[in-house]
Amino acid sequence: MDEIEFVLPEEIEKRSFAIISRELHERKIELRSEQEMVIKRVIHTSADFEYANTLAFSPGAVEKAKELIQNGADIVTDTNMGLAGINKTVLARYGGSVHCFMAEKEVAELAKRRGMTRAAVSMEMAAKIEKPVIFAIGNAPTALIRLYEMITDGSFCPAFIIGVPVGFVNVEAAKELILGTDVPFIVNRGRKGGSNVAAAVCNAILYELGR
């Protein structure tokens, strides 16, 4: 217990971000101002400073995501964990909602019938939303692959893609597909990511809007 420091609950997050800023400085890592809070919140979520080097942003990505949210865009995730982690109260102030279609009966039936993953089919369901959609993918590379297929065949164009699935099979290749599109993106290169990271990216943007 001698190593435990007493910190008031309302000070914990503030203290954590101060530590992150100090350690980035010690590592001689300088962040672009428009990307800073996204990267720091991902590090805060994961305690992994490698994200400072692997998170990739299309030009003006953060401002584009803010603009979409301010104009009422919805967010679609590929996991209920991601859905749970995104601050829906802040998003609702701008007229947006968060969706996850993974547990829907129709998605499961279509996926089984067509020999596809539920994540891929859920992207098709999301494409039916009649407003701009930000995709926050933290688990399933097949979701990114299906989005890429719809982009390239001209059947659907997402407003924005947060591509941070974690894993070993097709994860890196799926992310590289998105990096090669004209769709605005925030993508983490490599194997790392997760639903918590996808939610952290969304929340960083939402909280920046509230400042």
C-alpha positions in Angstrom: 0.0 0.0 0.0 3.0 2.3 0.4 3.1 2.7 -3.4 -0.6 3.6 -3.7 -1.2 7.3 -4.2 -4.5 8.9 -3.2 -6.2 10.7 -6.1 -9.7 12.1 -6.0 -12.0 10.4 -8.5 -12.6 13.5 -10.5 -8.8 14.0 -10.9 -7.9 10.6 -12.1 -8.5 11.2 -15.8 -6.8 14.6 -15.7 -3.8 13.1 -14.0 -3.7 10.3 -16.5 -3.6 12.7 -19.5 -0.8 14.7 -17.7 1.2 11.5 -17.4 0.6 10.6 -21.1 1.8 14.1 -22.2 4.9 13.8 -20.0 5.8 10.4 -21.3 5.2 11.5 -25.0 7.6 14.3 -24.4 10.2 12.0 -22.8 9.9 9.7 -25.8 10.5 12.7 -28.0 7.1 12.1 -29.8 5.4 15.3 -31.1 1.8 15.0 -32.1 0.0 17.1 -34.7 -2.4 19.4 -32.9 -5.5 18.3 -34.7 -4.7 14.6 -34.0 -3.4 15.0 -30.4 -6.5 14.3 -28.4 -7.5 11.3 -30.5 -4.1 9.7 -30.0 -3.9 10.6 -26.4 -7.4 9.1 -25.6 -6.5 5.9 -27.4 -3.3 5.7 -25.4 -5.4 6.4 -22.2 -7.7 3.6 -23.1 -4.9 1.1 -24.0 -1.8 2.3 -22.0 0.0 1.6 -25.3 2.2 4.4 -26.7 2.8 2.6 -30.0 -0.5 4.1 -31.2 1.3 7.5 -31.4 3.2 6.0 -34.4 0.6 3.6 -36.0 -2.6 5.7 -36.1 -3.0 7.0 -39.6 -5.3 10.0 -40.5 -6.5 11.1 -43.8 -6.1 14.8 -44.5 -8.4 16.8 -42.2 -9.8 13.7 -40.8 -10.7 15.0 -37.3 -12.3 18.1 -38.6 -14.3 16.1 -41.1 -15.5 13.8 -38.4 -16.5 16.7 -36.2 -18.4 18.3 -39.2 -20.3 15.0 -39.8 -21.3 14.7 -36.2 -22.4 18.3 -36.0 -24.6 17.7 -39.0 -26.3 14.7 -37.3 -24.4 11.7 -38.7 -25.0 8.3 -37.1 -22.2 5.9 -35.9 -22.3 2.2 -36.7 -20.1 -0.2 -34.8 -19.3 -3.9 -35.3 -19.7 -4.9 -31.6 -22.1 -4.2 -28.8 -19.0 -3.5 -26.7 -18.2 -0.6 -29.0 -21.7 0.6 -29.0 -21.7 0.5 -25.2 -18.5 2.5 -25.0 -19.5 5.4 -27.2 -20.9 8.4 -25.5 -24.5 8.4 -26.9 -25.6 11.4 -24.8 -23.1 13.7 -26.5 -23.8 12.3 -29.9 -27.6 12.8 -29.4 -27.1 16.5 -28.8 -26.2 16.8 -32.5 -29.0 14.5 -33.7 -27.0 11.3 -34.1 -27.5 7.7 -32.9 -25.2 4.7 -32.5 -26.1 1.3 -34.1 -24.9 -2.2 -34.0 -26.6 -4.8 -36.1 -24.6 -7.8 -35.1 -27.2 -9.4 -32.9 -30.1 -9.0 -35.2 -31.9 -12.2 -36.3 -32.0 -11.1 -40.0 -28.2 -10.5 -40.0 -27.5 -14.0 -38.5 -29.9 -15.7 -41.0 -28.4 -13.9 -44.1 -24.8 -14.5 -42.9 -25.5 -18.3 -42.6 -27.3 -18.5 -45.9 -24.6 -16.6 -47.8 -21.6 -18.1 -46.0 -20.5 -14.7 -44.8 -19.7 -13.2 -41.4 -22.3 -11.3 -39.5 -20.0 -8.3 -39.5 -20.0 -8.2 -43.3 -23.7 -8.5 -43.5 -24.2 -5.9 -40.8 -22.3 -3.4 -43.0 -25.0 -4.0 -45.7 -27.7 -3.3 -43.1 -25.9 -0.1 -42.1 -25.8 1.0 -45.7 -29.6 1.3 -45.6 -29.4 4.2 -43.1 -30.6 7.2 -44.9 -28.1 9.7 -43.5 -24.3 10.0 -43.4 -22.7 7.2 -41.4 -19.4 7.0 -39.5 -18.2 3.4 -39.2 -16.3 2.5 -36.0 -14.8 -1.0 -36.7 -12.9 -2.4 -33.8 -13.2 -6.2 -34.1 -14.0 -7.6 -37.6 -11.7 -7.1 -40.6 -14.5 -8.6 -42.7 -16.5 -5.5 -42.0 -13.8 -3.4 -43.5 -13.5 -5.7 -46.4 -17.2 -5.5 -47.1 -17.1 -1.8 -46.9 -14.3 -1.7 -49.4 -16.2 -3.9 -51.8 -19.2 -1.7 -51.6 -17.1 1.4 -52.1 -15.3 0.0 -55.2 -18.5 -1.4 -56.8 -20.2 1.9 -56.3 -23.1 0.5 -54.3 -22.4 2.5 -51.1 -19.9 5.1 -49.8 -19.4 5.6 -46.1 -19.1 9.1 -44.8 -16.1 8.2 -42.6 -14.3 5.0 -41.5 -12.6 4.4 -38.1 -10.8 1.1 -38.9 -9.1 -0.3 -35.8 -9.9 -4.1 -35.7 -7.6 -6.2 -33.6 -6.4 -9.7 -34.6 -4.3 -11.8 -36.8 -6.3 -13.0 -39.8 -6.7 -10.4 -42.6 -6.5 -7.6 -40.1 -3.6 -5.7 -41.6 -4.6 -6.3 -45.2 -8.2 -5.1 -44.5 -6.9 -1.9 -43.0 -4.6 -1.3 -45.9 -7.6 -1.5 -48.3 -9.3 1.4 -46.5 -6.1 3.4 -46.6 -6.3 3.1 -50.4 -9.8 4.6 -50.7 -10.9 8.2 -51.0 -13.1 7.9 -47.9 -12.0 10.0 -44.9 -10.5 7.7 -42.3 -8.7 7.1 -39.0 -7.0 3.7 -39.2 -4.5 1.9 -37.0 -1.9 0.1 -39.0 -0.8 -3.3 -37.8 -2.6 -5.9 -35.7 -3.5 -3.8 -32.7 -6.9 -2.2 -32.1 -10.2 -3.3 -30.5 -13.7 -2.1 -29.7 -12.3 0.0 -26.8 -10.0 1.8 -29.3 -12.9 2.4 -31.7 -15.0 3.9 -28.9 -12.0 6.0 -27.7 -11.6 7.5 -31.2 -15.3 8.4 -31.3 -15.3 9.8 -27.8 -12.2 11.9 -28.4 -14.0 13.6 -31.3 -17.2 14.0 -29.4 -15.5 15.5 -26.3 -13.5 17.9 -28.5 -16.8 19.2 -29.9 -17.9 19.8 -26.4 -14.9 22.0 -25.5 
